[in-house]
Amino acid sequence: MDRYILIAPCHFGLESVLKREITDLGYEIYKVEDGKVSFYGDSKAICRCNIFLRTAERVMIEVGRFKAFSFDEFFEKVKKLEWERYIPKDGKFWVTKATSVKSKLFSTKDLQSLAKKAIVERLKQVYKIEWFEENGEEYPIRIFFNKDEAVVSIDTSGESLHKRGYRTWTSKAPISETLAAALIMLTPWKKDRILLDPFCGCGTFPIEAAMMAINMAPGMNRSFTAENWTNLIPKKEWYDGINEALDLIDRNVETDIQGSDIDDEVIKAARKNAINAEVDEFIHFQKKDVRDISHRKKYGFIITNPPYGERIEDKENLPELYKIIGEKYKSLDSWSAYIITSYEDALKYLGLKADKNRKIYNGMIKTYFYQFMGPKPPKKSN
Ligand SMILES: C[S@@+](CC[C@H](N)C(=O)[O-])C[C@H]1O[C@@H](n2cnc3c(N)ncnc32)[C@H](O)[C@@H]1O
């Protein structure tokens, strides 16, 4: 069985969470770099990682890694790679994305077209044909240059893995599903503890938490580009992956997950999304102003991303809003709070001292994940 180096990109700052997920699935880590984790895996790993990873953006096969300082050198080194190992005679292939950081070769357009030409040259020689119909399955190629080193890969996922398929209704400024999952995984929250998102928008945090509570794999209800690569992955391995995921679901759990938001429309969207994700029975959504939140039980978790002034006119309301969040949190007995925001004055107005603060990039936006840790509940005696 072929063994590959697989690359899974993730949000900057959350590599450790993804690394743990990959190790938990049973794969050996090869390298952890900014915004990506590489590991060893076979064709089965491609199926399982696409289906099970909650915090990866996609799963790619590394075809090659080399230094290049001129376009000629780049062309020759791409041509040298064993493309025929992956792309069949009728395969459709193109460079879907190229990026270049701190490298001599920075014109991504040129990198894209040169790579395509180099692959064509290679495959012409191997398959002994002059013209490629490209009417078969798709093999999207990605090139990432960093400090003059190129990493050349083929994408197995297709649409980014944050698109689980359940979020057909969105609110303004929704958090990405992969980021929400990673943040929950950074907290000690477990399904037997209360989770409340008082700014739940279209429900991402509660829905991701509910999927974790019942052990539902995030990629069960979507498709992946590599499902059609029968030259590399037997169909049976995809079915095995889905069956494994189905077997692991445990709907017989007791959990208290709540989402509230001031906006009635987004609460409706959240409910529909939870139905799509088949976790609606585990979440209680309610229209509520954060001013009105309360909970009589102890030891709960707030995990949330409050407004951060997406629009200029909203900015002026932030001091007051963050003051209220701080006061409400203090009024909850023995709770913990985990707040992601890009609002620079958040701590000042929350009036709280964070136990931990983690810098995370949400796309290009620098955000902070403030962690306020409450006490642990006493151990239950049997
Ligand atoms: C950044 S969005 C949260 C997005 C959410 N995490 C999601 O994935 O859709 C902030 C949310 O706070 C809500 N909001 C604003 N002021 C509020 C208030 N006073 N009480 C409760 N919710 C409020 C908005 O309606 C919006 O949905």
The ligand as a Gaussian input file, in Angstrom:
#p B3LYP/6-31G(d) Opt

LIG

0 1
 C      -19.911000      38.009000      15.454000
 S      -21.574000      37.536000      15.454000
 C      -21.548000      35.878000      16.063000
 C      -21.509000      34.905000      14.929000
 C      -21.719000      33.461000      15.345000
 N      -20.619000      32.922000      16.094000
 C      -21.967000      32.614000      14.101000
 O      -21.169000      31.695000      13.802000
 O      -22.896000      32.898000      13.356000
 C      -22.244000      38.428000      16.804000
 C      -23.727000      38.176000      17.100000
 O      -24.075000      38.919000      18.266000
 C      -25.463000      39.264000      18.163000
 N      -25.712000      40.359000      19.147000
 C      -25.380000      41.675000      19.040000
 N      -25.743000      42.327000      20.175000
 C      -26.304000      41.417000      21.006000
 C      -26.852000      41.467000      22.322000
 N      -26.922000      42.611000      23.006000
 N      -27.309000      40.319000      22.890000
 C      -27.254000      39.144000      22.204000
 N      -26.769000      39.032000      20.942000
 C      -26.299000      40.156000      20.354000
 C      -25.645000      39.622000      16.703000
 O      -27.010000      39.482000      16.334000
 C      -24.702000      38.605000      16.013000
 O      -25.436000      37.478000      15.581000

